[in-house]
């Protein structure tokens, strides 16, 4: 799953009254167990993208099964390797995301500064973009503090489908970037425009680089999970689904 970045279904079987646990299997191994009910559950979970708990009668015992839908981790591409990007890369890894650091400066984008990043890419946007694997669980944040680099990278994204692009800086910078691209004949679709978040992040009162990193990660997570941020004390439904 880590290599393919495709959603997977894991099936864990156990029996509480006999203290048996036959293990956790990938969905494509289920055929060996020959249970139509289990196969049907796996198909439902795949289709509905929602985990299920089922009970299967197995003679004198009941076989309990958790059929779990697992999405690939968020892949965060940080365009910029300045000091203020380091808390963002670190926090993203702490959450469990994969991180890619992109910059044109080898003095900044290197293993000494980002020792645990999944990937470090150095070069101009036109050489970097073909090396990036982007899917609907990929988020990109532009924070180089180099206007022309950000402009060139954003220009290259016009031909891509993307879920989230965050632009560090004020709304005026966003408007200037889009205006300059428009003058070059580069226009984004309505869907692409909805997926450009500038300024990036949620309004949390963030000031420091670490606080801004928290704000950005929180917004990305909300977008990826299709959630509208709110105080949980104001939520009228259960926080977690009981199914």
C-alpha contacts under 8 A as a table, 3 or more apart, distances in Angstrom:
res1	aa1	res2	aa2	distance
1	X	4	X	5.18
1	X	5	X	5.34
1	X	6	X	5.81
1	X	7	X	6.95
1	X	8	X	6.69
1	X	72	X	6.87
2	X	5	X	5.39
2	X	6	X	7.92
2	X	72	X	6.81
5	X	72	X	5.39
5	X	73	X	7.94
6	X	71	X	7.24
6	X	72	X	6.36
7	X	69	X	7.31
7	X	70	X	5.73
7	X	71	X	4.67
7	X	72	X	5.88
8	X	26	X	7.37
8	X	27	X	7.34
8	X	46	X	7.97
8	X	69	X	6.17
8	X	70	X	5.38
8	X	71	X	6.72
9	X	26	X	6.07
9	X	27	X	5.34
9	X	42	X	7.14
9	X	45	X	7.51
9	X	46	X	7.04
9	X	67	X	6.70
9	X	68	X	5.44
9	X	69	X	4.74
9	X	70	X	6.02
10	X	24	X	6.50
10	X	25	X	5.62
10	X	26	X	4.79
10	X	27	X	5.86
10	X	67	X	5.92
10	X	68	X	5.11
10	X	69	X	6.68
10	X	70	X	7.43
11	X	24	X	5.38
11	X	25	X	5.14
11	X	26	X	6.28
11	X	27	X	6.51
11	X	30	X	7.94
11	X	65	X	6.72
11	X	66	X	5.75
11	X	67	X	4.58
11	X	68	X	6.21
12	X	22	X	7.52
12	X	23	X	5.70
12	X	24	X	4.23
12	X	25	X	6.46
12	X	65	X	5.53
12	X	66	X	5.19
12	X	67	X	6.58
13	X	21	X	5.90
13	X	22	X	5.59
13	X	23	X	5.97
13	X	24	X	6.70
13	X	63	X	6.68
13	X	64	X	5.69
13	X	65	X	4.38
13	X	66	X	6.53
14	X	19	X	7.31
14	X	20	X	5.42
14	X	21	X	4.12
14	X	22	X	6.11
14	X	23	X	7.49
14	X	63	X	6.00
14	X	64	X	5.29
14	X	65	X	6.34
15	X	18	X	5.58
15	X	19	X	5.58
15	X	20	X	5.03
15	X	21	X	6.36
15	X	61	X	7.24
15	X	62	X	6.23
15	X	63	X	5.15
15	X	64	X	5.65
16	X	19	X	4.91
16	X	20	X	6.80
16	X	64	X	7.86
17	X	61	X	7.30
17	X	62	X	7.91
18	X	61	X	7.35
25	X	28	X	8.00
25	X	29	X	6.15
25	X	30	X	7.04
26	X	29	X	5.61
26	X	30	X	7.18
27	X	30	X	5.46
27	X	42	X	6.77
28	X	31	X	6.88
29	X	32	X	6.10
30	X	33	X	5.64
30	X	34	X	7.29
30	X	38	X	7.66
30	X	39	X	6.94
31	X	34	X	5.38
31	X	35	X	7.56
31	X	39	X	7.35
35	X	38	X	5.23
35	X	39	X	6.26
36	X	39	X	5.03
36	X	40	X	6.06
37	X	40	X	5.14
37	X	41	X	6.18
37	X	56	X	7.44
38	X	41	X	5.02
38	X	42	X	6.24
39	X	42	X	5.16
39	X	43	X	6.35
40	X	43	X	5.11
40	X	44	X	6.25
41	X	44	X	5.06
41	X	45	X	6.15
41	X	52	X	7.45
41	X	54	X	7.96
41	X	67	X	7.26
42	X	45	X	5.18
42	X	46	X	6.18
42	X	67	X	6.62
43	X	46	X	5.13
43	X	47	X	6.18
44	X	47	X	5.08
44	X	48	X	5.87
44	X	49	X	7.94
45	X	48	X	5.22
45	X	49	X	5.31
45	X	50	X	5.27
45	X	51	X	5.77
45	X	52	X	6.82
45	X	67	X	7.19
45	X	68	X	7.51
45	X	69	X	6.41
46	X	49	X	5.30
46	X	50	X	7.48
46	X	69	X	7.08
49	X	69	X	6.06
50	X	68	X	7.43
50	X	69	X	5.79
51	X	66	X	7.54
51	X	67	X	5.59
51	X	68	X	4.48
51	X	69	X	5.04
51	X	243	X	7.45
52	X	66	X	6.02
52	X	67	X	5.12
52	X	68	X	6.49
52	X	243	X	6.30
53	X	64	X	7.47
53	X	65	X	5.78
53	X	66	X	4.54
53	X	67	X	6.09
53	X	243	X	7.17
54	X	64	X	6.01
54	X	65	X	5.33
54	X	66	X	6.54
54	X	67	X	7.80
55	X	62	X	6.47
55	X	63	X	5.69
55	X	64	X	4.50
55	X	65	X	6.15
56	X	62	X	5.77
56	X	63	X	4.98
56	X	64	X	6.25
56	X	65	X	7.69
57	X	60	X	7.87
57	X	61	X	6.55
57	X	62	X	4.74
57	X	63	X	6.12
58	X	61	X	5.30
58	X	62	X	5.41
58	X	63	X	6.09
59	X	62	X	7.41
72	X	137	X	7.33
73	X	96	X	6.81
73	X	97	X	5.33
73	X	98	X	6.82
73	X	137	X	7.19
74	X	96	X	7.93
74	X	97	X	5.01
74	X	98	X	6.46
74	X	137	X	5.05
74	X	138	X	5.79
74	X	139	X	7.26
74	X	224	X	7.96
75	X	97	X	5.76
75	X	98	X	4.83
75	X	99	X	5.97
75	X	100	X	7.68
75	X	137	X	6.22
75	X	138	X	4.64
75	X	139	X	6.20
76	X	92	X	7.42
76	X	97	X	6.82
76	X	98	X	6.13
76	X	99	X	4.92
76	X	100	X	6.24
76	X	138	X	5.90
76	X	139	X	4.91
76	X	140	X	5.88
76	X	141	X	7.70
77	X	99	X	5.96
77	X	100	X	4.70
77	X	101	X	6.06
77	X	102	X	7.26
77	X	138	X	7.42
77	X	139	X	6.14
77	X	140	X	4.68
77	X	141	X	6.39
78	X	81	X	7.64
78	X	85	X	7.44
78	X	89	X	7.48
78	X	99	X	7.38
78	X	100	X	6.05
78	X	101	X	4.95
78	X	102	X	6.07
78	X	140	X	5.96
78	X	141	X	5.12
78	X	142	X	6.41
78	X	143	X	7.29
79	X	101	X	6.12
79	X	102	X	4.68
79	X	103	X	6.03
79	X	140	X	7.25
79	X	141	X	5.98
79	X	142	X	4.80
79	X	143	X	5.80
79	X	144	X	6.07
79	X	150	X	7.95
80	X	85	X	6.79
80	X	101	X	6.82
80	X	102	X	5.70
80	X	103	X	5.03
80	X	109	X	7.95
80	X	142	X	6.62
80	X	143	X	5.13
80	X	144	X	3.90
80	X	145	X	7.59
81	X	84	X	7.83
81	X	85	X	5.82
81	X	86	X	7.32
81	X	101	X	6.58
81	X	102	X	6.75
81	X	103	X	5.86
81	X	108	X	5.45
81	X	109	X	5.38
81	X	144	X	6.72
82	X	85	X	5.58
82	X	86	X	7.24
82	X	108	X	6.47
82	X	144	X	6.84
83	X	86	X	5.59
84	X	87	X	6.51
84	X	88	X	7.56
84	X	209	X	5.30
84	X	210	X	7.88
85	X	88	X	5.24
85	X	89	X	6.28
85	X	143	X	7.44
85	X	209	X	7.60
85	X	213	X	7.90
86	X	89	X	5.22
86	X	90	X	6.14
86	X	113	X	7.89
86	X	114	X	7.34
87	X	90	X	5.04
87	X	91	X	5.97
87	X	209	X	6.56
87	X	210	X	5.26
87	X	213	X	6.13
88	X	91	X	5.23
88	X	92	X	6.05
88	X	209	X	7.86
88	X	210	X	6.93
88	X	212	X	7.92
88	X	213	X	4.50
88	X	214	X	7.41
88	X	216	X	7.96
88	X	217	X	7.64
89	X	92	X	5.24
89	X	93	X	6.38
89	X	99	X	6.43
89	X	101	X	7.96
89	X	117	X	7.29
90	X	93	X	5.30
90	X	94	X	6.31
91	X	94	X	4.93
91	X	95	X	6.34
91	X	213	X	7.09
91	X	214	X	7.41
91	X	217	X	7.86
92	X	95	X	5.22
92	X	96	X	6.52
92	X	97	X	5.39
92	X	98	X	7.31
92	X	99	X	7.02
92	X	217	X	6.89
93	X	96	X	4.96
93	X	97	X	5.08
93	X	98	X	6.23
93	X	99	X	6.77
93	X	117	X	7.84
94	X	97	X	7.40
98	X	117	X	7.45
98	X	118	X	5.94
99	X	117	X	5.39
99	X	118	X	5.19
99	X	119	X	6.65
100	X	117	X	6.17
100	X	118	X	5.72
100	X	119	X	4.64
100	X	120	X	5.74
100	X	121	X	7.48
101	X	109	X	6.77
101	X	114	X	7.98
101	X	117	X	7.12
101	X	119	X	6.33
101	X	120	X	4.84
101	X	121	X	6.22
102	X	109	X	6.74
102	X	120	X	6.06
102	X	121	X	4.87
102	X	122	X	5.90
102	X	123	X	7.76
102	X	128	X	7.72
103	X	106	X	7.45
103	X	108	X	7.43
103	X	109	X	5.84
103	X	121	X	6.63
103	X	122	X	5.18
103	X	123	X	6.29
103	X	124	X	7.55
103	X	144	X	7.37
104	X	109	X	7.68
104	X	122	X	5.11
104	X	123	X	4.41
104	X	124	X	5.60
105	X	108	X	5.48
105	X	109	X	6.11
105	X	122	X	6.51
105	X	123	X	7.31
106	X	109	X	5.07
106	X	110	X	6.09
106	X	122	X	6.17
107	X	110	X	6.73
108	X	113	X	7.04
109	X	113	X	7.04
109	X	114	X	7.28
109	X	120	X	6.41
109	X	121	X	7.20
109	X	122	X	6.51
110	X	113	X	5.72
110	X	114	X	6.16
110	X	115	X	7.70
110	X	120	X	6.63
111	X	114	X	4.92
111	X	115	X	4.49
111	X	116	X	7.66
111	X	117	X	7.97
111	X	120	X	7.55
112	X	115	X	5.54
114	X	117	X	5.55
114	X	120	X	7.93
117	X	120	X	6.88
121	X	128	X	6.86
122	X	128	X	7.36
123	X	127	X	6.32
123	X	128	X	6.17
124	X	127	X	5.55
124	X	128	X	6.21
124	X	149	X	7.65
125	X	128	X	4.91
125	X	129	X	5.84
125	X	149	X	7.17
125	X	152	X	6.30
125	X	153	X	5.13
125	X	156	X	7.40
126	X	129	X	5.78
126	X	130	X	7.47
126	X	152	X	7.79
126	X	153	X	7.47
126	X	156	X	7.03
127	X	130	X	6.41
127	X	131	X	7.48
128	X	131	X	5.42
128	X	132	X	6.86
129	X	132	X	5.43
129	X	153	X	7.81
129	X	156	X	7.19
134	X	137	X	7.72
134	X	138	X	5.63
134	X	162	X	7.33
135	X	138	X	5.40
135	X	161	X	7.99
135	X	162	X	7.06
135	X	163	X	7.82
136	X	162	X	6.57
136	X	163	X	5.53
137	X	163	X	7.15
137	X	224	X	6.69
138	X	162	X	7.40
138	X	163	X	6.65
138	X	164	X	7.10
139	X	162	X	7.76
139	X	163	X	6.53
139	X	164	X	4.84
139	X	165	X	6.08
139	X	166	X	7.84
139	X	220	X	7.02
140	X	164	X	6.11
140	X	165	X	4.72
140	X	166	X	6.13
141	X	165	X	5.59
141	X	166	X	4.41
141	X	167	X	5.98
141	X	168	X	7.28
141	X	200	X	7.77
142	X	150	X	6.24
142	X	165	X	7.42
142	X	166	X	6.08
142	X	167	X	5.12
142	X	168	X	6.15
143	X	146	X	7.96
143	X	150	X	7.56
143	X	167	X	6.70
143	X	168	X	5.30
144	X	147	X	7.63
144	X	149	X	7.25
144	X	150	X	6.75
145	X	150	X	7.87
146	X	149	X	5.40
146	X	150	X	6.29
147	X	150	X	5.21
147	X	151	X	6.01
148	X	151	X	4.92
148	X	152	X	6.06
149	X	152	X	5.16
149	X	153	X	6.14
150	X	153	X	5.12
150	X	154	X	6.02
151	X	154	X	5.19
151	X	155	X	6.03
151	X	177	X	6.13
151	X	181	X	7.69
152	X	155	X	5.00
152	X	156	X	6.42
153	X	156	X	5.21
153	X	157	X	6.57
154	X	157	X	5.08
154	X	158	X	6.91
155	X	158	X	5.68
155	X	181	X	6.81
155	X	186	X	7.13
156	X	159	X	6.57
156	X	160	X	7.84
157	X	160	X	5.16
157	X	161	X	7.84
157	X	162	X	7.99
158	X	161	X	8.00
158	X	186	X	7.16
158	X	187	X	7.21
158	X	188	X	6.03
161	X	192	X	7.23
162	X	165	X	7.34
162	X	192	X	6.96
162	X	195	X	7.09
163	X	192	X	7.96
163	X	195	X	5.66
163	X	224	X	7.91
164	X	195	X	5.02
164	X	196	X	6.06
164	X	197	X	7.02
164	X	220	X	7.28
164	X	223	X	7.65
165	X	195	X	6.30
165	X	196	X	4.85
165	X	197	X	5.88
166	X	196	X	6.07
166	X	197	X	4.66
166	X	198	X	5.69
166	X	199	X	6.88
166	X	200	X	4.66
166	X	201	X	7.62
167	X	174	X	6.90
167	X	196	X	7.59
167	X	197	X	6.20
167	X	198	X	4.62
167	X	199	X	5.46
167	X	200	X	5.25
168	X	198	X	6.66
168	X	199	X	5.62
168	X	200	X	5.56
169	X	173	X	6.35
169	X	174	X	7.70
169	X	198	X	7.33
169	X	199	X	5.65
169	X	200	X	7.60
170	X	173	X	5.54
170	X	174	X	6.91
170	X	198	X	7.23
170	X	199	X	5.53
171	X	174	X	5.03
171	X	175	X	6.22
171	X	198	X	6.12
171	X	199	X	5.71
172	X	175	X	5.11
172	X	176	X	6.12
173	X	176	X	5.05
173	X	177	X	6.15
174	X	177	X	5.19
174	X	178	X	6.28
174	X	198	X	5.93
174	X	199	X	7.31
175	X	178	X	5.23
175	X	179	X	5.97
176	X	179	X	5.00
176	X	180	X	6.06
177	X	180	X	5.28
177	X	181	X	6.24
178	X	181	X	5.10
178	X	182	X	6.05
179	X	182	X	5.05
179	X	183	X	6.28
180	X	183	X	5.19
180	X	184	X	6.58
181	X	184	X	5.05
181	X	185	X	6.48
181	X	186	X	5.11
181	X	187	X	6.99
182	X	185	X	4.92
182	X	186	X	4.97
182	X	187	X	5.68
183	X	186	X	7.28
188	X	191	X	7.96
188	X	192	X	5.71
188	X	193	X	6.09
189	X	192	X	5.09
189	X	193	X	6.15
190	X	193	X	5.08
190	X	194	X	6.30
191	X	194	X	5.19
191	X	195	X	6.48
192	X	195	X	5.09
192	X	196	X	6.53
193	X	196	X	5.27
194	X	197	X	7.62
197	X	200	X	5.15
197	X	201	X	7.70
200	X	216	X	6.11
200	X	219	X	7.83
201	X	212	X	7.25
201	X	215	X	4.78
201	X	216	X	3.94
201	X	217	X	7.30
201	X	218	X	7.16
201	X	219	X	5.30
201	X	220	X	7.72
202	X	215	X	5.07
202	X	216	X	6.49
202	X	218	X	6.90
202	X	219	X	5.58
203	X	206	X	7.32
203	X	215	X	7.08
204	X	215	X	6.37
206	X	211	X	4.85
206	X	212	X	5.22
206	X	215	X	6.84
207	X	211	X	6.10
207	X	212	X	6.42
208	X	211	X	5.13
208	X	212	X	6.13
209	X	212	X	5.06
209	X	213	X	6.12
210	X	213	X	4.99
210	X	214	X	6.41
211	X	214	X	5.08
211	X	215	X	6.30
212	X	215	X	4.93
212	X	216	X	6.14
213	X	216	X	5.16
213	X	217	X	6.10
214	X	217	X	5.23
214	X	218	X	6.01
215	X	218	X	5.24
215	X	219	X	6.37
216	X	219	X	5.23
216	X	220	X	6.23
217	X	220	X	5.08
217	X	221	X	6.06
218	X	221	X	5.20
218	X	222	X	6.23
219	X	222	X	5.11
219	X	223	X	6.22
220	X	223	X	5.13
220	X	224	X	6.12
221	X	224	X	5.13
221	X	225	X	6.04
222	X	225	X	5.24
222	X	226	X	5.85
222	X	227	X	4.82
222	X	228	X	6.40
222	X	229	X	6.59
223	X	226	X	5.04
223	X	227	X	6.28
223	X	228	X	7.98
224	X	227	X	7.81
230	X	234	X	7.21
230	X	235	X	7.56
231	X	234	X	5.51
231	X	235	X	6.97
232	X	235	X	5.06
232	X	239	X	7.62
235	X	238	X	7.60
235	X	239	X	7.71
238	X	241	X	6.61
